[in-house]
Amino acid sequence: MKKLLTSLIASAIALCPSQADAKKVHTIGDSTMANYDESATVTRGWCQYLQQFLTGIEVNNRGKSGSSSKSFYKEAAFWTSVKKQMEPGDYVVIQFAHNDEKTGGTDGDEVKAYYTSIGDTDKANSTDYRGTNPSTTYKEYLRKYVNETREAGCTPILVGPICRMYFSGNTIRRNGRHDLGDNFSLLTSNGVVEKQSVPAGDKSMDYVYQMQEVAKEMDVPFVDLTTGTADLYLSYGDKDCHDILGDGDGSTHLSATGAALIARRFVQLCQTQGLFTEYANLTGDLGVTPGDGHMGQAYKGQSLKKEFMVTGFDLTPATGNVIVSATEGLTLSADGKEWTSTISLPYDGGTLIQRFNACVTLADEGDFTGSITVKAGDKSTVIPVTASAVNLAGGTEASVYWRLEKDESYVVEGPVTAIPERFEGMYVQRYASPNAKTIWPESTGFDASRKTQRTLITGDNWPDGEIDEVSTRYIEFGVTAMPETTFNIDEISYYMCGCGGNGMCVKVYYSTDDDFANPVNIYEQKKMPANNMLDGKVTPVIKLEGGKSLRLRFYPWYNGAANGKTLCLSDIKFHGYVTSADQSAIIDTLADSTVTDTAYYTLQGIRTVNPSAGTLYIVRDTYSNGEVKTSKRIY
C-alpha cells in the first residue's frame, strides 16, 4: 500500500508542470496583444513587448487581430497551430473579450441561426459569428482553452482584457471594462431586442467577471489586467491617455508606449500572484526589444530597417540622456528622418520609454554583423545585429499577374502555377473606373479611365462598430512553386483604393502556410482617401520550395455603417526567379505533358475569345500535368 501511494504521488508530480520546466509563454488573444510591423502602422500590441520584462523564457506571441474566444478556437489556423508549438511545462496566457462583444452580448451563431430559421438571409449573412454571450458561450470557450492547455501539460493563465479608453469623468465606463450591462442585445423567440440594461450589481453581461468565475471554477490563475489598465489610464487622464498610450485611432489600440507599459504592468501583477517570479525582469536595468537585432535578408543593394524599444525604470540620475551608438555599417534614427551613428534619447523622472530605428545597407553579398550599444550612466546593454544579402543571379524569370480590368483571369510567365483569386465574405460588384477623380501614382502613367475590380462585402452593407479586420472576410491571390524547383520571390505588388467614401480600411498579409497560420503584415491603412490608388509594392526575400504556396490576402472593413462602399484592386503581381538543381528539368516538366487548354490575352492583359490572325498575344498554355506556361506569340 505504501509503495502504491508513493507511486501515485510520483505520477501526480510528473503530470504537474512546474515553472522550472517552462520553455515558452504562448500568448493568445486579439489585436490588443498582437505583433505589428512598424513599417505598416504605429499600432502595437502589449505582448509585442512582453519579452522585454521576462528573461530565461521565450515569449511566443500568437495574438491575432480580429479574434474572439470563439473564432480563435474554431478557425484552424490559430488555436490548432498554437497547440502544435506547446510543450509540457509551458504557459499559455489567454486574453479575449474585445471581439466577443461584436453582437452586443449575444452569441453570433445563435443569432445567425434565428435569422436563417425565419428566412432573413440578409440579416443572417451580416451577423458576425464571432460574438459570444459572456455568461454562456464565452465561458464555454475559455473552458476549452483551459482543458486543452492542461491536456498538453501546460499551465493556463486567464487574463482580464485590457480596458478601452472610455472615460466618464474620473472613471472608465462599464463597457470600457467589458461589462455591457448598460447597453446590450438579447435574443428572444421574436428576434433580437437591443438597448437592454441591468443594474451595476448584475454581472451577467460582464465578460471579465465571467472569466473570473471560470478561473475560480477550474482553479486557474486569473490576472486582472482590466483593473490594472483602468488604473493606468485614469492616472494619465482622458487626453494624455489617448495621446500617449493610444495609437491615435479610437479608444482601443495602443501606441508603443502604451503597449510597453501594459506589458510591464502585466508582469508586475503576475509577480504578486507568484507567477513568473524567476523570470520577471522589472529592475532599473535598461531593456531593449527585440534583443537579438536580427534584421533578416534583403537583396544586394537594398536597405533593411528595424525598430527597437528601449525602456528604463528607476534610472539614476532621475533626469538625463540614454546614448545609443552603432558600429560601422549601421545608422540610427530617433525620428525616422535623420540618420547618424549615435543618437541621444532624453528621459525624465527616472523613466525612459522610447523607440529608435536602425538601418543597414547591404552593399556586399553575404552576411553582415555589427552591434548597437545602449548606455545610461553606468548601465549599458549591447545588441548584436546581423543581416544577410542575397544575390538573385541565375534562374528563370517567373511571374503571375492579375490585371483585374474585366475579369479574374491571370497571366503566368515562367515555371510557376497560379492560385486563382478567391473571395470569403466578399464578391466582385463590377469592373469599372472608380470615377473621373481617381488619382493613380504618377509613376504608373495611368489615368482615371483605367478600370479596376470593385469588391463589396457580401450583403452590400458594412456593419457599424468594426475597428479591425474580420478573419472570415478577405480576398486572396496566390502562387505555387513547381515540384523540384525553388521560386525566389522578389516582388509582391498591387494597387488598391476605397471608393464611395473615405472610410475604407484594410490590412494586407502574406503567408507561406496553407492554412495562413503565420501571416506577415505588409500593409495597413485606415480611412483611405477615396479614389486615391495606393501602390502596395514590397520586395521580400521569400524562398518558396517546390509544391509550397504563397498567399496574399486583403482584409477590408469600413469605418462605420455604410452601403455599397467598395475596395478596388488592380495589377496584382508575384515576381521572382525559379531555380532547380537541374535547370533543364524545368523545361522537361512541361515538355513531357500535352497542352489541354490555350488562352489568349492582349498585351494589356485582357483575355480574348476570338484572337485575330497576325496579332501578337500573350498565350497561356495549360498542360495535362496541371502546369502552366506563358509566352508571347503571333496568332
Buried (B, 14 or more C-beta within 10 A) or exposed (E): EEEEEEEEEEEEEEEEBEBEBBBBBBBBBBBBBBBBBBBBBBBBBBBBBBBBBBEEBEBBBBBBBBBBBBBBBBBEBBBEBBBEEBBBBBBBBBBBBBBBBBBBBBBBBBBBEBBBEEEBEEBBBBBBBBBBBBBEBBBBBBBBBBEBBBEBBBBBBBBBBBBBBBBEEEEBBBBBBBBBBBBBBBBEEEBBEEEBEBEEEEBBBBBBBBBBBBBEEBEBBBBBBBBBBBEBBBEBEBEEBBEBBBBEBBBBBBBBBBBBBBBBBBBBBBBEEEBBEEBBBBEBBBBBBBBEBEBEBBBBEBEBBBBBBBBBBEBEEEEBBBBBBBEEBBBBBBEEEEBEEEBEBEBEEBBBBBBBBBBBBBEEEEEBEBBBBBBBBEBEBEBEBBBBBBEBEEBBEBBBBBBBBEBBBBBBBBBBBBBEBBBBBBEBBEBBBBEEEBBBEEEEEBEBEBBBBBBBBBBBBBBEEBBBBBBBBBBBBBBBBBEBBBBBBBBBBBBBBBBBBEBBBBBBBBBBBEEBBEBBBBBBBBBBEBBBBBEBBBEBBBBBEBEBBBBBBBBBBBBEEBEBBBBBBBBBBBBBBBBBEEBEBBBEBBEEBEEEEEBBBBEEBBBEEEBEEEEEBBBBBBBEEEBBBBEEEEE
